[in-house]
């Protein structure tokens, strides 16, 4: 993982913009591509990775593909944002990409609904690939919408808990917390106040903290975002209210929203060496598997521990689950080389050797069931935590929706206002959010 498009605020803003732009897309596919995948051809592949090590990893991946398919050349274009991808998908033409990848899984609903990316179901069927046997359910949930498998996973992300083993030992703590009540106790024990600030904070729960969003917290409560009719359940599924009140209790117990916010303002960049977990400013951190490599690259001077994120006290039997997400890849509906493009996507997403090699190079979680169990994975032992989270039967993700993930922004606003004290009636706030989510989605369905 990298300094890619994981900056939460930027990703949400890009998703909102993408929702508007994709409304104009009219591309579609019935799987009736006619190009010969065995003919000499050149594909254009756009991706968002930009760090030198990542660009090298994707180049190596594509080189392995071309060695197996010498008739297909691949032109690679790196550091492509969702906005650039969307504009190219709308415009088409000889300079447009044939294959695109995106870090923003929230865009899948829009990509599928607009027809910007083709439905891969016909290609999967023709190749005799049953996606349910290749990928775990949460992965399929965030790569498809309304039966349209317009993308497939190109490696995945699993979220867990990082902890400073040296700080734990100094505080006499022998194991990471498994429940939220335990996390509260451990966080308080690890916190070292200093006047109106801290020299060490056990855990930063604020929603403006790095990666600490509702969508990353709430999977531990196994929520259902929408009912069978597609209506928002954020006000009726108790998982959301329980999660939000648990987070608010943490905020209040650790010093309150204002004090924590001031401390958060002293943190270094999320993607730099001065991340607060790297510097010891926080002793525990909610984050994805990529943090392990980034912390080691930053030269941290303590031993790093990894564990699943805690679960509610009444769900201890489900400990080990977590939030799953990842990079998605699809075929542009404007491409005239869709059969050849499918050969590239099939290789990158379903070939076990390819998935394992790419995982080893780029330090993300493998996205297929078989690759997750491969003995050829060469990750640090602490990385095993995330492999196990990715395979836990109760791990989950948020569903792809036509609004491009705007429903997350609406829900996150409730959390921001509640943790800061601006919203006191959580029930009313969630009911209003549910109404807004339903209204937003209904408007898009009419377009």
C-alpha positions as CSV (number, residue, x, y, z in Angstrom):
1,X,0.0,0.0,0.0
2,X,1.1,3.5,-0.5
3,X,0.6,7.1,-0.5
4,X,-2.1,6.4,-3.0
5,X,-5.7,7.7,-3.0
6,X,-6.4,6.6,0.6
7,X,-6.6,10.1,2.0
8,X,-10.1,9.8,3.3
9,X,-11.3,13.4,2.7
10,X,-9.9,13.5,-0.7
11,X,-11.3,10.1,-1.6
12,X,-14.8,11.1,-0.4
13,X,-14.6,14.4,-2.4
14,X,-13.5,12.5,-5.5
15,X,-16.3,10.0,-5.1
16,X,-18.9,12.8,-4.8
17,X,-17.5,14.4,-8.0
18,X,-17.4,11.1,-9.7
19,X,-21.0,10.5,-8.9
20,X,-22.0,13.6,-10.9
21,X,-19.6,13.0,-13.8
22,X,-20.5,9.3,-14.3
23,X,-24.1,10.2,-14.7
24,X,-23.3,11.2,-18.3
25,X,-21.8,7.8,-19.2
26,X,-23.7,5.8,-21.7
27,X,-21.3,2.9,-22.4
28,X,-22.6,-0.6,-22.1
29,X,-21.6,-4.2,-23.0
30,X,-23.4,-7.4,-23.4
31,X,-20.2,-9.4,-23.5
32,X,-20.4,-9.5,-27.3
33,X,-16.8,-8.3,-27.9
34,X,-15.5,-9.4,-31.3
35,X,-11.8,-8.7,-31.2
36,X,-9.4,-11.7,-31.4
37,X,-7.5,-12.0,-28.1
38,X,-4.8,-14.0,-30.0
39,X,-4.1,-11.3,-32.5
40,X,-1.2,-8.8,-32.2
41,X,-2.6,-5.9,-30.2
42,X,-1.7,-3.2,-27.7
43,X,-3.7,-2.4,-24.6
44,X,-3.6,0.7,-22.6
45,X,-3.8,0.2,-18.8
46,X,-4.4,3.1,-16.4
47,X,-3.7,2.7,-12.7
48,X,-3.3,5.0,-9.7
49,X,-0.1,3.8,-8.1
50,X,2.6,6.5,-8.0
51,X,5.4,5.6,-5.6
52,X,8.5,4.2,-7.3
53,X,8.3,0.8,-5.6
54,X,4.6,0.4,-6.6
55,X,5.1,1.5,-10.2
56,X,7.9,-1.1,-10.4
57,X,5.6,-3.7,-8.9
58,X,2.9,-3.1,-11.4
59,X,5.4,-3.1,-14.2
60,X,6.7,-6.5,-13.1
61,X,3.2,-7.8,-12.9
62,X,2.5,-6.7,-16.5
63,X,5.8,-8.0,-17.7
64,X,4.9,-11.5,-16.4
65,X,1.6,-11.2,-18.3
66,X,3.2,-10.2,-21.5
67,X,5.6,-13.1,-21.2
68,X,2.6,-15.5,-21.1
69,X,0.8,-13.5,-23.9
70,X,3.5,-12.4,-26.3
71,X,0.9,-11.1,-28.8
72,X,-0.5,-8.6,-26.3
73,X,1.6,-5.5,-25.5
74,X,0.5,-3.3,-22.6
75,X,1.1,0.4,-22.4
76,X,1.0,1.4,-18.7
77,X,0.0,4.8,-17.5
78,X,0.5,5.4,-13.7
79,X,-0.8,8.0,-11.2
80,X,-4.3,8.2,-12.8
81,X,-7.0,9.6,-10.6
82,X,-10.7,8.6,-10.7
83,X,-11.5,12.0,-12.2
84,X,-9.0,11.5,-15.1
85,X,-10.3,7.9,-15.6
86,X,-13.9,9.0,-15.7
87,X,-13.2,11.8,-18.2
88,X,-11.4,9.3,-20.5
89,X,-14.2,6.7,-20.1
90,X,-16.7,9.4,-21.2
91,X,-14.6,10.6,-24.1
92,X,-13.4,7.3,-25.6
93,X,-11.2,7.5,-28.6
94,X,-7.8,6.1,-29.4
95,X,-6.1,7.6,-26.3
96,X,-8.6,6.2,-23.9
97,X,-7.7,3.3,-21.6
98,X,-8.8,-0.3,-22.3
99,X,-8.3,-1.4,-18.7
100,X,-8.6,0.8,-15.6
101,X,-8.0,0.3,-11.9
102,X,-9.2,2.4,-9.1
103,X,-8.6,2.6,-5.3
104,X,-12.1,4.0,-4.7
105,X,-14.4,1.1,-4.2
106,X,-17.2,3.6,-3.5
107,X,-17.2,4.3,-7.3
108,X,-18.2,0.8,-8.2
109,X,-21.9,1.4,-8.0
110,X,-21.6,4.3,-10.4
111,X,-19.2,2.5,-12.8
112,X,-21.6,-0.4,-13.0
113,X,-24.9,1.5,-13.2
114,X,-23.6,4.0,-15.8
115,X,-22.1,1.3,-18.0
116,X,-18.7,3.0,-17.9
117,X,-17.1,-0.4,-17.2
118,X,-18.4,-3.5,-18.9
119,X,-20.2,-6.4,-17.1
120,X,-17.6,-9.1,-16.6
121,X,-20.1,-11.9,-16.0
122,X,-20.2,-13.0,-19.6
123,X,-16.4,-13.1,-19.7
124,X,-16.3,-15.1,-16.5
125,X,-18.9,-17.5,-17.8
126,X,-17.0,-18.0,-21.0
127,X,-13.8,-18.7,-19.1
128,X,-15.7,-21.2,-16.8
129,X,-14.8,-19.1,-13.7
130,X,-17.2,-19.1,-10.8
131,X,-16.4,-15.9,-8.9
132,X,-18.0,-17.2,-5.8
133,X,-15.4,-20.0,-5.7
134,X,-12.5,-17.6,-6.5
135,X,-13.3,-14.7,-4.2
136,X,-14.7,-14.3,-0.7
137,X,-18.2,-12.7,-0.5
138,X,-17.1,-9.2,0.9
139,X,-14.8,-8.9,-2.1
140,X,-17.6,-9.6,-4.5
141,X,-19.9,-7.2,-2.6
142,X,-17.6,-4.2,-3.3
143,X,-16.8,-5.1,-6.9
144,X,-20.3,-5.5,-8.2
145,X,-23.6,-3.7,-8.2
146,X,-27.1,-5.0,-8.8
147,X,-25.9,-8.2,-10.4
148,X,-23.4,-6.4,-12.6
149,X,-19.9,-7.6,-12.0
150,X,-18.3,-4.6,-13.7
151,X,-15.0,-4.9,-11.8
152,X,-12.8,-7.5,-10.1
153,X,-10.4,-7.1,-7.1
154,X,-6.8,-6.3,-7.8
155,X,-5.5,-7.2,-4.3
156,X,-7.3,-6.2,-1.2
157,X,-7.0,-4.3,2.1
158,X,-7.9,-5.6,5.6
159,X,-8.2,-3.3,8.6
160,X,-6.9,-4.2,12.0
161,X,-5.3,-2.8,15.1
162,X,-1.6,-1.8,15.3
163,X,0.0,-1.5,18.8
164,X,3.3,-0.5,20.2
165,X,4.6,-3.6,22.0
166,X,7.2,-1.5,23.9
167,X,4.5,0.8,25.3
168,X,2.4,-2.2,26.2
169,X,5.3,-3.8,28.1
170,X,6.0,-0.5,29.9
171,X,2.4,-0.3,31.0
172,X,2.3,-3.9,32.1
173,X,-0.2,-4.9,29.3
174,X,0.4,-8.4,28.0
175,X,-2.1,-8.7,25.1
176,X,-4.0,-6.5,22.7
177,X,-7.7,-5.8,23.6
178,X,-10.3,-8.0,22.1
179,X,-13.5,-6.0,23.0
180,X,-14.2,-2.3,23.0
181,X,-14.5,-2.2,26.8
182,X,-11.0,-3.7,26.9
183,X,-9.7,-1.2,24.4
184,X,-11.1,1.6,26.5
185,X,-9.2,0.3,29.6
186,X,-6.0,-0.3,27.7
187,X,-6.2,3.1,25.9
188,X,-6.6,4.9,29.3
189,X,-3.7,3.0,30.8
190,X,-1.5,3.9,27.9
191,X,-2.5,7.6,27.9
192,X,0.0,10.1,29.4
193,X,-1.6,13.5,29.8
194,X,0.5,16.6,29.9
195,X,-1.4,19.8,30.7
196,X,-3.9,20.3,28.0
197,X,-2.2,17.8,25.8
198,X,-0.5,14.4,25.9
199,X,3.0,12.9,25.6
200,X,1.3,9.7,24.6
201,X,-2.3,8.8,23.7
202,X,-3.5,5.3,23.9
203,X,-5.8,5.5,20.9
204,X,-7.1,8.4,18.7
205,X,-10.8,7.7,18.3
206,X,-11.8,11.0,16.5
207,X,-13.4,10.6,13.1
208,X,-10.8,13.1,11.8
209,X,-8.1,10.7,13.0
210,X,-6.3,8.7,10.4
211,X,-8.6,5.9,9.0
212,X,-10.9,6.2,12.0
213,X,-14.1,6.5,10.0
214,X,-17.6,5.0,10.7
215,X,-17.2,2.8,7.7
216,X,-14.0,1.3,9.2
217,X,-15.4,1.0,12.8
218,X,-18.9,-0.3,12.2
219,X,-18.0,-3.6,10.5
220,X,-17.1,-4.9,14.0
221,X,-20.8,-4.7,14.7
222,X,-21.7,-6.6,11.5
223,X,-24.1,-4.0,10.2
224,X,-26.6,-4.0,7.3
225,X,-26.6,-0.7,5.4
226,X,-29.7,-1.3,3.3
227,X,-32.8,-3.5,3.5
228,X,-34.1,-5.8,0.7
229,X,-35.8,-2.8,-1.0
230,X,-32.7,-0.8,-1.0
231,X,-33.8,1.5,1.8
232,X,-31.2,2.8,4.3
233,X,-31.1,1.0,7.7
234,X,-28.7,3.3,9.5
235,X,-31.5,4.4,11.8
236,X,-33.1,0.9,12.3
237,X,-30.1,-1.4,12.5
238,X,-28.9,-1.0,16.1
239,X,-25.3,-1.6,15.0
240,X,-24.9,2.0,13.9
241,X,-26.2,3.6,17.1
242,X,-24.2,1.2,19.3
243,X,-21.0,1.8,17.3
244,X,-21.4,5.6,17.4
245,X,-22.1,5.7,21.1
246,X,-19.1,3.4,21.8
247,X,-16.9,5.8,19.8
248,X,-18.3,8.8,21.7
249,X,-17.6,7.2,25.0
250,X,-14.0,6.7,24.0
251,X,-13.7,10.3,22.9
252,X,-15.1,11.6,26.3
253,X,-13.1,9.2,28.4
254,X,-9.8,10.1,26.7
255,X,-10.1,13.8,27.2
256,X,-13.0,15.0,25.1
257,X,-13.4,16.1,21.5
258,X,-11.7,19.5,21.8
259,X,-8.6,18.2,23.6
260,X,-8.2,15.3,21.2
261,X,-8.6,17.5,18.2
262,X,-5.9,19.9,19.4
263,X,-3.6,16.9,19.9
264,X,-4.5,15.5,16.5
265,X,-3.3,18.8,15.0
266,X,0.2,18.0,16.1
267,X,0.3,14.8,14.0
268,X,2.5,14.4,11.0
269,X,1.2,13.4,7.6
270,X,-0.7,10.1,7.4
271,X,1.5,8.9,4.6
272,X,4.8,10.2,5.8
273,X,7.5,9.1,8.3
274,X,6.0,11.3,11.1
275,X,2.7,9.4,11.3
276,X,1.7,9.5,15.0
277,X,2.0,5.7,15.3
278,X,5.5,5.9,13.9
279,X,6.5,8.7,16.4
280,X,4.9,7.1,19.4
281,X,2.3,9.8,19.8
282,X,-0.4,7.1,19.8
283,X,0.2,3.7,21.1
284,X,-2.6,2.0,19.1
285,X,-3.8,2.7,15.6
286,X,-6.7,1.5,13.4
287,X,-5.1,0.9,10.0
288,X,-4.7,-1.3,7.0
289,X,-2.1,-3.9,6.2
290,X,0.1,-1.3,4.4
291,X,1.0,0.4,7.7
292,X,3.3,-2.4,8.6
293,X,5.6,-1.8,5.7
294,X,5.3,2.0,6.0
295,X,6.2,1.9,9.7
296,X,9.3,-0.2,9.0
297,X,10.3,2.0,6.1
298,X,10.0,5.0,8.5
299,X,12.5,3.2,10.9
300,X,10.3,3.0,14.0
301,X,12.3,2.2,17.1
302,X,9.8,-0.1,18.8
303,X,8.4,-3.5,18.2
304,X,5.1,-3.5,16.3
305,X,2.2,-5.7,17.2
306,X,-0.8,-6.4,15.0
307,X,-4.3,-7.8,15.9
308,X,-7.8,-7.7,14.7
309,X,-9.8,-4.6,15.7
310,X,-11.9,-5.3,18.9
311,X,-15.5,-6.4,18.7
312,X,-18.5,-5.5,20.9
313,X,-18.5,-7.3,24.2
314,X,-21.5,-9.3,23.3
315,X,-19.9,-10.5,20.0
316,X,-16.6,-11.9,21.4
317,X,-17.2,-15.1,19.5
318,X,-16.7,-13.1,16.3
319,X,-13.3,-11.7,17.3
320,X,-11.0,-11.7,14.3
321,X,-13.2,-10.1,11.8
322,X,-12.6,-6.7,10.2
323,X,-13.3,-4.3,7.4
324,X,-12.3,-5.3,3.9
325,X,-11.7,-3.2,0.8
326,X,-9.2,-3.0,-2.0
327,X,-8.3,-1.9,-5.5
328,X,-10.7,-2.7,-8.3
329,X,-10.0,-3.3,-12.0
330,X,-12.3,-3.3,-15.1
331,X,-12.7,-3.0,-18.8
332,X,-13.7,0.3,-20.3
333,X,-16.9,0.1,-22.2
334,X,-15.4,2.3,-25.0
335,X,-12.6,-0.2,-25.6
336,X,-12.5,-2.0,-29.0
337,X,-10.2,-4.7,-27.5
338,X,-12.4,-6.1,-24.8
339,X,-11.4,-9.8,-25.3
340,X,-7.7,-9.0,-25.1
341,X,-8.4,-6.7,-22.1
342,X,-10.2,-9.6,-20.4
343,X,-7.1,-11.7,-20.8
344,X,-5.1,-9.1,-18.9
345,X,-7.8,-8.8,-16.1
346,X,-8.2,-12.5,-15.9
347,X,-4.5,-12.9,-15.4
348,X,-4.1,-10.1,-12.8
349,X,-7.1,-11.1,-10.7
350,X,-7.5,-14.9,-10.9
351,X,-4.1,-16.4,-11.7
352,X,-2.8,-17.5,-8.2
353,X,0.9,-17.1,-9.1
354,X,0.3,-13.6,-10.4
355,X,-1.8,-12.5,-7.4
356,X,0.8,-13.9,-4.9
357,X,3.7,-12.3,-6.7
358,X,1.9,-8.9,-6.9
359,X,1.0,-9.1,-3.2
360,X,4.6,-9.8,-2.3
361,X,5.8,-6.9,-4.3
362,X,3.2,-4.3,-3.3
363,X,2.5,-5.4,0.3
364,X,-1.3,-5.7,0.0
365,X,-3.5,-8.6,0.9
366,X,-4.1,-11.2,-1.8
367,X,-7.7,-11.0,-3.2
368,X,-8.4,-14.7,-4.1
369,X,-9.2,-17.5,-1.8
370,X,-6.4,-19.7,-3.1
371,X,-3.8,-16.9,-3.0
372,X,-4.6,-16.1,0.6
373,X,-3.6,-19.7,1.5
374,X,-0.5,-19.8,-0.7
375,X,2.8,-20.9,0.9
376,X,4.6,-18.6,-1.5
377,X,3.5,-15.4,0.3
378,X,6.6,-13.7,1.6
379,X,5.2,-11.3,4.1
380,X,6.4,-10.4,7.6
381,X,4.8,-12.6,10.4
382,X,2.9,-9.6,11.6
383,X,1.2,-9.5,8.2
384,X,-0.5,-12.8,9.0
385,X,-3.0,-10.9,11.1
386,X,-4.4,-9.3,7.9
387,X,-4.4,-12.5,5.9
388,X,-6.6,-14.0,8.7
389,X,-8.9,-11.0,8.8
390,X,-9.4,-11.3,5.1
391,X,-10.5,-14.9,5.5
392,X,-12.7,-14.5,8.6
393,X,-16.3,-15.5,7.8
394,X,-17.7,-12.4,9.6
395,X,-15.4,-9.9,7.9
396,X,-17.4,-7.5,5.8
397,X,-17.4,-4.4,3.6
398,X,-19.8,-1.6,2.7
399,X,-22.0,-2.3,-0.3
400,X,-21.6,-0.6,-3.7
401,X,-24.4,1.8,-4.3
402,X,-25.5,4.0,-7.2
403,X,-24.7,7.2,-5.2
404,X,-21.0,6.4,-5.4
405,X,-20.6,6.2,-1.6
406,X,-22.3,9.5,-0.8
407,X,-24.2,7.6,1.8
408,X,-21.0,7.3,3.8
409,X,-20.5,11.0,3.8
410,X,-24.1,11.5,5.1
411,X,-23.5,9.0,7.9
412,X,-20.1,10.4,8.7
413,X,-21.5,13.8,9.2
414,X,-23.8,12.4,11.9
415,X,-20.7,11.0,13.6
416,X,-18.8,14.2,13.4
417,X,-21.6,16.3,14.9
418,X,-22.3,13.7,17.7
419,X,-18.7,13.3,18.9
420,X,-18.3,17.1,19.0
421,X,-21.5,17.6,21.0
422,X,-23.3,19.5,18.2
423,X,-25.8,16.7,17.9
424,X,-27.3,15.4,21.1
425,X,-30.2,13.3,19.8
426,X,-28.5,10.5,17.9
427,X,-31.7,8.7,17.1
428,X,-33.1,11.8,15.4
429,X,-29.8,12.4,13.6
430,X,-29.7,8.9,12.2
431,X,-33.3,9.0,11.1
432,X,-32.6,12.2,9.2
433,X,-29.5,10.7,7.7
434,X,-31.5,7.6,6.5
435,X,-34.1,9.9,4.9
436,X,-31.3,11.9,3.1
437,X,-29.6,8.7,1.9
438,X,-32.9,7.4,0.5
439,X,-33.7,10.7,-1.2
440,X,-30.2,10.9,-2.8
441,X,-30.4,7.4,-4.2
442,X,-34.0,7.9,-5.4
443,X,-33.0,11.0,-7.4
444,X,-30.2,9.1,-9.1
445,X,-32.5,6.2,-10.0
446,X,-34.7,8.7,-11.8
447,X,-31.9,10.1,-14.0
